[in-house]
Amino acid sequence: MNDLSDDSADGLLIEHLSVAEQRLTHDRELTREAPIWLVDDDPAVRESLAQWLELAELTLRCFSRGEALLEALASGEPVSVVISDIRMPGMDGMTLLARLALAAPELPVLMMTGHGDVATAVAAMQGGARDFIEKPFDPEALELKLRQALAGRRLSDENQRLRRRLSVRGLSGLLRGESPKVRQLREQLLELRGHPARLWITGEPGSGRTATALALAEHAAPQTASARSDAVMAAHALLARVECRPLTGDARGAGALAEAMADALAAAPGATTLLLHEVSGLSAEQWQWLDGWLVSQSHAGRQSPRLVCSAMKSPHELIAGGALSLTLGHALAEIELSTPALRERREDIPLLMAHFSRQAAEVHQVAEVSFGTGELAALMAADWPGNLWQLRQLASQRVVLGETEPVPVDGEGKQDEGNHSTGLAAQVALFEATLIRASLQRARGNIALVLDELALPRRTLNLKMHKYGLRRDSFRQGGDESGE
């Protein structure tokens, strides 16, 4: 007897179609911005394939020679996937494949070869081709392989973005700052190394919940000196992320969650951590399915990846509101971490602002800008409802347009005063320590540069560094080279 009612079966079908439509949309948008490139000396092949892919809503650009394709690549023109014939006059497909492997190793390449030429196909795969297609080819089979290559390219692009974010060292490369709360969070992550406990990360939007999950995933990698840099660079492949808000549009059934989790794990097969982001958006049916999934994982010996949930609310708040059962809440949150809001770690703002400004200058290829003492003081005194997102936006505005937006304030139009009850002296000391720390960071511990920048006598600087617990050795290797 079928356990699914007709309505349930229809719902699962709708969910499946919704996910499929999203994939088609992603493919269409990707190839519109970065077309598929085809190189083949036969105009009939180019024309027939162009017609087929036009019907599939995939953008194609054709070349008759491999040399022309390499010229377009060298000029920086965007491309998502390359399809190349193997036997061509001039530069053949195998030579082109070798050149592409050097010039753009992340670029997926599909090779076309004559029927039955198995040895050539094997050589192409060994040379770095993603797949091969036999001529005469089945257009539907070609389209399927193309869409698989496009999915791989999307993952590669995301990996590249994360590599840029993770191009710094260690946990401090993912969780930037030296405030007590950020230091405590890093220490907690160090303690969790090797423990399989499920985690719940609570925090405001933009406070670094995803970065915390990335840090957890990265730190699950080998930590030997020889493997350390490789582990940081490979952290992007260790995290599988499911965005639970809105997941798949209006589809709120268990099937949507199951498929989203399966897709995330398939996209990152080496993932050590599975992040369910914004789980408060899950429906009652999805919570129930997740409960059953946890039971099945327990029976399977609780193998990796480790499950991490992320939400603005704590599990206790969701349980109190009736959205989450007590049993499931305890199962999901064996350990709970909290990411501090930016207004709770004000002393990190100068370092963060400098970092975001450098990022903006690199991305937009403009000169870096510095921030005056008055600007930093205003930033440290302000409220930050958007947290790190808002600070990054402000830095980009300052760097790109050369102007500063109004400092964020609370709902009554006053700068937040809730965290300044310690009095003026304490606030001045906090600001002073932050400026010295930021200068040490920029100078990488070079005391002469710090003395020049802050216009201080050496003895005064030594006394203040001792007062605030600052040691030059901590900054010699860029000790705060970190990310949010």
LUMMI-727730 format. One record per residue (C-alpha): x, y, z; residue in one letter; residue number from 0. Coordinates in steps of 0.05 Angstrom, whole numbers. Layout:
BEGIN
<<X, Y, Z>, A, NUM>
...
end
This chain:
BEGIN
<<0, 0, 0>, M, 0>
<<26, 69, -19>, N, 1>
<<39, 110, 44>, D, 2>
<<34, 176, 6>, L, 3>
<<-33, 208, -7>, S, 4>
<<-46, 238, -76>, D, 5>
<<-37, 307, -45>, D, 6>
<<30, 288, -15>, S, 7>
<<54, 258, -81>, A, 8>
<<32, 321, -118>, D, 9>
<<69, 364, -67>, G, 10>
<<134, 324, -76>, L, 11>
<<127, 330, -151>, L, 12>
<<118, 405, -146>, I, 13>
<<179, 411, -101>, E, 14>
<<221, 370, -150>, H, 15>
<<198, 413, -208>, L, 16>
<<214, 476, -169>, S, 17>
<<285, 453, -156>, V, 18>
<<294, 433, -230>, A, 19>
<<268, 501, -253>, E, 20>
<<318, 536, -208>, Q, 21>
<<375, 496, -237>, R, 22>
<<353, 514, -308>, L, 23>
<<349, 587, -289>, T, 24>
<<419, 585, -258>, H, 25>
<<447, 552, -321>, D, 26>
<<414, 604, -366>, R, 27>
<<439, 662, -324>, E, 28>
<<510, 633, -319>, L, 29>
<<518, 623, -394>, T, 30>
<<489, 691, -409>, R, 31>
<<545, 722, -368>, E, 32>
<<598, 670, -386>, A, 33>
<<578, 633, -450>, P, 34>
<<596, 561, -468>, I, 35>
<<652, 561, -519>, W, 36>
<<654, 511, -576>, L, 37>
<<714, 501, -621>, V, 38>
<<705, 457, -683>, D, 39>
<<730, 466, -754>, D, 40>
<<665, 436, -782>, D, 41>
<<613, 493, -793>, P, 42>
<<557, 442, -795>, A, 43>
<<574, 418, -724>, V, 44>
<<577, 490, -699>, R, 45>
<<510, 508, -730>, E, 46>
<<473, 446, -706>, S, 47>
<<499, 452, -635>, L, 48>
<<483, 526, -633>, A, 49>
<<411, 512, -654>, Q, 50>
<<403, 458, -601>, W, 51>
<<432, 498, -544>, L, 52>
<<390, 558, -564>, E, 53>
<<328, 515, -553>, L, 54>
<<358, 495, -486>, A, 55>
<<366, 569, -469>, E, 56>
<<442, 562, -462>, L, 57>
<<486, 615, -493>, T, 58>
<<540, 589, -540>, L, 59>
<<600, 622, -574>, R, 60>
<<634, 586, -632>, C, 61>
<<706, 584, -655>, F, 62>
<<734, 550, -717>, S, 63>
<<805, 547, -689>, R, 64>
<<836, 532, -621>, G, 65>
<<883, 591, -629>, E, 66>
<<825, 640, -633>, A, 67>
<<795, 610, -570>, L, 68>
<<860, 619, -531>, L, 69>
<<865, 691, -554>, E, 70>
<<795, 705, -527>, A, 71>
<<813, 672, -462>, L, 72>
<<877, 712, -455>, A, 73>
<<839, 777, -466>, S, 74>
<<796, 760, -405>, G, 75>
<<731, 745, -440>, E, 76>
<<684, 705, -395>, P, 77>
<<671, 631, -407>, V, 78>
<<637, 577, -367>, S, 79>
<<652, 511, -404>, V, 80>
<<693, 493, -466>, V, 81>
<<672, 440, -517>, I, 82>
<<728, 422, -564>, S, 83>
<<735, 374, -622>, D, 84>
<<798, 331, -618>, I, 85>
<<818, 325, -691>, R, 86>
<<826, 396, -721>, M, 87>
<<875, 427, -769>, P, 88>
<<928, 471, -738>, G, 89>
<<922, 465, -662>, M, 90>
<<887, 399, -647>, D, 91>
<<841, 387, -587>, G, 92>
<<893, 352, -544>, M, 93>
<<942, 410, -551>, T, 94>
<<886, 459, -535>, L, 95>
<<868, 418, -474>, L, 96>
<<939, 421, -448>, A, 97>
<<941, 497, -459>, R, 98>
<<875, 506, -423>, L, 99>
<<900, 464, -364>, A, 100>
<<956, 514, -354>, L, 101>
<<918, 578, -369>, A, 102>
<<852, 562, -334>, A, 103>
<<856, 497, -293>, P, 104>
<<787, 509, -262>, E, 105>
<<753, 512, -331>, L, 106>
<<712, 449, -347>, P, 107>
<<729, 421, -416>, V, 108>
<<687, 370, -455>, L, 109>
<<722, 335, -514>, M, 110>
<<688, 309, -577>, M, 111>
<<718, 249, -612>, T, 112>
<<700, 200, -667>, G, 113>
<<660, 138, -651>, H, 114>
<<700, 82, -619>, G, 115>
<<764, 122, -608>, D, 116>
<<770, 97, -536>, V, 117>
<<845, 109, -530>, A, 118>
<<838, 182, -549>, T, 119>
<<781, 191, -500>, A, 120>
<<822, 160, -444>, V, 121>
<<881, 206, -461>, A, 122>
<<834, 266, -459>, A, 123>
<<808, 248, -390>, M, 124>
<<879, 238, -365>, Q, 125>
<<897, 305, -394>, G, 126>
<<845, 340, -351>, G, 127>
<<781, 337, -392>, A, 128>
<<718, 333, -350>, R, 129>
<<684, 286, -399>, D, 130>
<<683, 265, -472>, F, 131>
<<628, 260, -524>, I, 132>
<<627, 211, -582>, E, 133>
<<609, 234, -652>, K, 134>
<<557, 232, -679>, P, 135>
<<531, 256, -611>, F, 136>
<<463, 252, -580>, D, 137>
<<442, 325, -567>, P, 138>
<<404, 307, -504>, E, 139>
<<463, 268, -476>, A, 140>
<<508, 327, -493>, L, 141>
<<461, 376, -458>, E, 142>
<<461, 332, -396>, L, 143>
<<537, 331, -393>, K, 144>
<<539, 406, -405>, L, 145>
<<492, 419, -347>, R, 146>
<<534, 375, -302>, Q, 147>
<<595, 415, -323>, A, 148>
<<558, 480, -309>, L, 149>
<<540, 456, -239>, A, 150>
<<614, 440, -228>, G, 151>
<<633, 509, -253>, R, 152>
<<585, 543, -205>, R, 153>
<<616, 505, -148>, L, 154>
<<686, 523, -173>, S, 155>
<<667, 597, -175>, D, 156>
<<641, 594, -104>, E, 157>
<<705, 559, -84>, N, 158>
<<746, 614, -115>, Q, 159>
<<708, 667, -76>, R, 160>
<<718, 628, -12>, L, 161>
<<792, 618, -28>, R, 162>
<<800, 693, -30>, R, 163>
<<766, 699, 37>, R, 164>
<<809, 643, 66>, L, 165>
<<876, 667, 39>, S, 166>
<<898, 683, 109>, V, 167>
<<922, 639, 165>, R, 168>
<<886, 598, 217>, G, 169>
<<823, 610, 255>, L, 170>
<<839, 684, 260>, S, 171>
<<836, 684, 185>, G, 172>
<<762, 667, 189>, L, 173>
<<742, 703, 252>, L, 174>
<<776, 771, 250>, R, 175>
<<788, 811, 313>, G, 176>
<<821, 810, 381>, E, 177>
<<762, 829, 426>, S, 178>
<<749, 783, 485>, P, 179>
<<686, 754, 454>, K, 180>
<<719, 737, 388>, V, 181>
<<779, 707, 424>, R, 182>
<<731, 666, 466>, Q, 183>
<<695, 641, 404>, L, 184>
<<761, 619, 373>, R, 185>
<<780, 584, 437>, E, 186>
<<713, 547, 436>, Q, 187>
<<725, 524, 365>, L, 188>
<<794, 499, 385>, L, 189>
<<763, 458, 441>, E, 190>
<<713, 428, 391>, L, 191>
<<767, 400, 346>, R, 192>
<<756, 326, 338>, G, 193>
<<689, 326, 375>, H, 194>
<<629, 301, 334>, P, 195>
<<577, 340, 374>, A, 196>
<<522, 375, 335>, R, 197>
<<524, 451, 341>, L, 198>
<<475, 508, 341>, W, 199>
<<502, 577, 323>, I, 200>
<<460, 636, 347>, T, 201>
<<471, 707, 326>, G, 202>
<<444, 768, 291>, E, 203>
<<446, 773, 215>, P, 204>
<<515, 793, 192>, G, 205>
<<549, 774, 257>, S, 206>
<<591, 719, 225>, G, 207>
<<551, 654, 234>, R, 208>
<<572, 626, 167>, T, 209>
<<644, 646, 180>, A, 210>
<<641, 609, 246>, T, 211>
<<616, 546, 211>, A, 212>
<<672, 554, 160>, L, 213>
<<722, 560, 216>, A, 214>
<<695, 497, 247>, L, 215>
<<700, 460, 181>, A, 216>
<<770, 486, 167>, E, 217>
<<794, 468, 235>, H, 218>
<<771, 396, 226>, A, 219>
<<825, 390, 173>, A, 220>
<<896, 366, 191>, P, 221>
<<933, 417, 232>, Q, 222>
<<1006, 397, 221>, T, 223>
<<1053, 452, 198>, A, 224>
<<1059, 421, 128>, S, 225>
<<984, 413, 120>, A, 226>
<<963, 478, 152>, R, 227>
<<963, 523, 91>, S, 228>
<<931, 469, 48>, D, 229>
<<876, 460, 101>, A, 230>
<<860, 534, 100>, V, 231>
<<859, 537, 24>, M, 232>
<<814, 475, 21>, A, 233>
<<764, 498, 74>, A, 234>
<<715, 517, 19>, H, 235>
<<707, 443, 2>, A, 236>
<<696, 423, 75>, L, 237>
<<630, 459, 84>, L, 238>
<<563, 441, 52>, A, 239>
<<511, 496, 62>, R, 240>
<<436, 493, 57>, V, 241>
<<400, 560, 59>, E, 242>
<<335, 544, 96>, C, 243>
<<305, 612, 80>, R, 244>
<<267, 606, 34>, P, 245>
<<298, 540, 13>, L, 246>
<<261, 527, -53>, T, 247>
<<214, 585, -60>, G, 248>
<<145, 568, -34>, D, 249>
<<160, 494, -27>, A, 250>
<<161, 480, 48>, R, 251>
<<155, 404, 48>, G, 252>
<<203, 352, 73>, A, 253>
<<223, 333, 2>, G, 254>
<<251, 402, -11>, A, 255>
<<296, 398, 51>, L, 256>
<<318, 327, 35>, A, 257>
<<336, 346, -37>, E, 258>
<<371, 410, -15>, A, 259>
<<414, 371, 35>, M, 260>
<<430, 318, -17>, A, 261>
<<450, 371, -69>, D, 262>
<<494, 407, -19>, A, 263>
<<531, 344, 0>, L, 264>
<<538, 323, -73>, A, 265>
<<568, 391, -90>, A, 266>
<<619, 384, -34>, A, 267>
<<633, 309, -28>, P, 268>
<<690, 319, 20>, G, 269>
<<649, 362, 68>, A, 270>
<<663, 353, 142>, T, 271>
<<608, 401, 162>, T, 272>
<<536, 408, 138>, L, 273>
<<508, 477, 154>, L, 274>
<<433, 488, 157>, L, 275>
<<429, 564, 155>, H, 276>
<<369, 601, 182>, E, 277>
<<334, 538, 207>, V, 278>
<<280, 579, 240>, S, 279>
<<250, 583, 171>, G, 280>
<<237, 508, 168>, L, 281>
<<165, 484, 167>, S, 282>
<<135, 435, 217>, A, 283>
<<139, 380, 165>, E, 284>
<<213, 394, 153>, Q, 285>
<<228, 394, 227>, W, 286>
<<194, 326, 232>, Q, 287>
<<234, 299, 173>, W, 288>
<<299, 326, 203>, L, 289>
<<283, 290, 268>, D, 290>
<<277, 224, 230>, G, 291>
<<341, 239, 192>, W, 292>
<<379, 248, 258>, L, 293>
<<353, 181, 282>, V, 294>
<<377, 147, 219>, S, 295>
<<445, 180, 226>, Q, 296>
<<450, 156, 298>, S, 297>
<<435, 85, 276>, H, 298>
<<489, 92, 223>, A, 299>
<<541, 109, 275>, G, 300>
<<537, 185, 269>, R, 301>
<<586, 190, 212>, Q, 302>
<<609, 256, 184>, S, 303>
<<592, 308, 164>, P, 304>
<<578, 343, 229>, R, 305>
<<510, 378, 230>, L, 306>
<<510, 452, 247>, V, 307>
<<447, 494, 252>, C, 308>
<<446, 569, 248>, S, 309>
<<391, 617, 268>, A, 310>
<<379, 686, 297>, M, 311>
<<342, 654, 355>, K, 312>
<<369, 603, 404>, S, 313>
<<338, 534, 407>, P, 314>
<<308, 553, 475>, H, 315>
<<271, 611, 443>, E, 316>
<<244, 567, 387>, L, 317>
<<223, 514, 437>, I, 318>
<<188, 566, 479>, A, 319>
<<152, 592, 418>, G, 320>
<<129, 523, 398>, G, 321>
<<167, 520, 332>, A, 322>
<<215, 467, 356>, L, 323>
<<203, 406, 400>, S, 324>
<<243, 399, 464>, L, 325>
<<272, 332, 443>, T, 326>
<<294, 355, 374>, L, 327>
<<321, 421, 402>, G, 328>
<<367, 383, 450>, H, 329>
<<387, 335, 394>, A, 330>
<<406, 392, 347>, L, 331>
<<440, 436, 398>, A, 332>
<<487, 390, 436>, E, 333>
<<532, 451, 439>, I, 334>
<<510, 522, 428>, E, 335>
<<556, 578, 404>, L, 336>
<<540, 652, 398>, S, 337>
<<569, 702, 349>, T, 338>
<<576, 771, 381>, P, 339>
<<542, 831, 349>, A, 340>
<<590, 885, 324>, L, 341>
<<568, 933, 379>, R, 342>
<<591, 880, 429>, E, 343>
<<662, 881, 400>, R, 344>
<<673, 954, 385>, R, 345>
<<748, 950, 394>, E, 346>
<<752, 906, 331>, D, 347>
<<720, 959, 287>, I, 348>
<<785, 996, 265>, P, 349>
<<817, 930, 245>, L, 350>
<<754, 906, 210>, L, 351>
<<745, 972, 174>, M, 352>
<<817, 971, 150>, A, 353>
<<807, 900, 125>, H, 354>
<<742, 915, 88>, F, 355>
<<773, 977, 58>, S, 356>
<<832, 937, 31>, R, 357>
<<783, 886, 2>, Q, 358>
<<742, 941, -31>, A, 359>
<<805, 974, -60>, A, 360>
<<828, 907, -89>, E, 361>
<<760, 888, -118>, V, 362>
<<746, 956, -149>, H, 363>
<<820, 970, -166>, Q, 364>
<<823, 1037, -132>, V, 365>
<<871, 1067, -82>, A, 366>
<<865, 1049, -9>, E, 367>
<<841, 1103, 38>, V, 368>
<<857, 1115, 111>, S, 369>
<<809, 1135, 166>, F, 370>
<<821, 1192, 213>, G, 371>
<<817, 1188, 288>, T, 372>
<<751, 1225, 288>, G, 373>
<<720, 1177, 238>, E, 374>
<<742, 1116, 277>, L, 375>
<<716, 1145, 341>, A, 376>
<<648, 1157, 310>, A, 377>
<<647, 1086, 282>, L, 378>
<<664, 1056, 349>, M, 379>
<<610, 1096, 384>, A, 380>
<<555, 1078, 335>, A, 381>
<<502, 1024, 335>, D, 382>
<<508, 970, 282>, W, 383>
<<442, 936, 267>, P, 384>
<<471, 907, 203>, G, 385>
<<535, 884, 237>, N, 386>
<<593, 863, 191>, L, 387>
<<550, 869, 128>, W, 388>
<<537, 942, 145>, Q, 389>
<<609, 957, 163>, L, 390>
<<633, 926, 97>, R, 391>
<<582, 968, 59>, Q, 392>
<<606, 1031, 93>, L, 393>
<<678, 1014, 77>, A, 394>
<<661, 1003, 3>, S, 395>
<<623, 1069, 1>, Q, 396>
<<683, 1105, 31>, R, 397>
<<735, 1073, -15>, V, 398>
<<697, 1073, -81>, V, 399>
<<660, 1140, -76>, L, 400>
<<706, 1176, -28>, G, 401>
<<650, 1192, 19>, E, 402>
<<623, 1166, 85>, T, 403>
<<550, 1150, 97>, E, 404>
<<519, 1174, 162>, P, 405>
<<541, 1133, 221>, V, 406>
<<487, 1081, 238>, P, 407>
<<445, 1099, 298>, V, 408>
<<389, 1067, 337>, D, 409>
<<315, 1073, 323>, G, 410>
<<308, 1138, 363>, E, 411>
<<362, 1173, 323>, G, 412>
<<414, 1171, 379>, K, 413>
<<479, 1135, 378>, Q, 414>
<<475, 1072, 419>, D, 415>
<<493, 1084, 491>, E, 416>
<<476, 1016, 520>, G, 417>
<<548, 992, 518>, N, 418>
<<581, 1055, 546>, H, 419>
<<559, 1052, 619>, S, 420>
<<632, 1043, 640>, T, 421>
<<644, 1117, 635>, G, 422>
<<686, 1165, 595>, L, 423>
<<754, 1142, 621>, A, 424>
<<740, 1070, 602>, A, 425>
<<716, 1090, 533>, Q, 426>
<<778, 1133, 521>, V, 427>
<<823, 1075, 543>, A, 428>
<<786, 1028, 497>, L, 429>
<<795, 1074, 438>, F, 430>
<<868, 1086, 454>, E, 431>
<<883, 1012, 458>, A, 432>
<<846, 1001, 393>, T, 433>
<<886, 1053, 356>, L, 434>
<<952, 1025, 381>, I, 435>
<<931, 954, 363>, R, 436>
<<910, 977, 293>, A, 437>
<<977, 1013, 283>, S, 438>
<<1016, 952, 306>, L, 439>
<<976, 910, 258>, Q, 440>
<<990, 955, 199>, R, 441>
<<1064, 959, 217>, A, 442>
<<1068, 884, 230>, R, 443>
<<1101, 898, 297>, G, 444>
<<1152, 949, 271>, N, 445>
<<1156, 996, 331>, I, 446>
<<1191, 1051, 291>, A, 447>
<<1133, 1055, 243>, L, 448>
<<1083, 1056, 300>, V, 449>
<<1120, 1112, 335>, L, 450>
<<1121, 1152, 271>, D, 451>
<<1047, 1141, 256>, E, 452>
<<1022, 1156, 326>, L, 453>
<<1073, 1211, 340>, A, 454>
<<1089, 1181, 409>, L, 455>
<<1155, 1177, 448>, P, 456>
<<1181, 1106, 454>, R, 457>
<<1174, 1105, 529>, R, 458>
<<1101, 1127, 525>, T, 459>
<<1086, 1074, 474>, L, 460>
<<1120, 1020, 516>, N, 461>
<<1079, 1040, 577>, L, 462>
<<1014, 1040, 539>, K, 463>
<<1028, 973, 506>, M, 464>
<<1043, 944, 574>, H, 465>
<<979, 974, 602>, K, 466>
<<936, 944, 548>, Y, 467>
<<972, 877, 543>, G, 468>
<<998, 888, 473>, L, 469>
<<1061, 850, 452>, R, 470>
<<1098, 867, 387>, R, 471>
<<1112, 792, 375>, D, 472>
<<1037, 781, 366>, S, 473>
<<1038, 827, 305>, F, 474>
<<1103, 810, 271>, R, 475>
<<1070, 759, 225>, Q, 476>
<<1006, 798, 216>, G, 477>
<<975, 765, 278>, G, 478>
<<907, 794, 262>, D, 479>
<<906, 774, 189>, E, 480>
<<836, 748, 193>, S, 481>
<<766, 747, 164>, G, 482>
<<698, 757, 193>, E, 483>
end
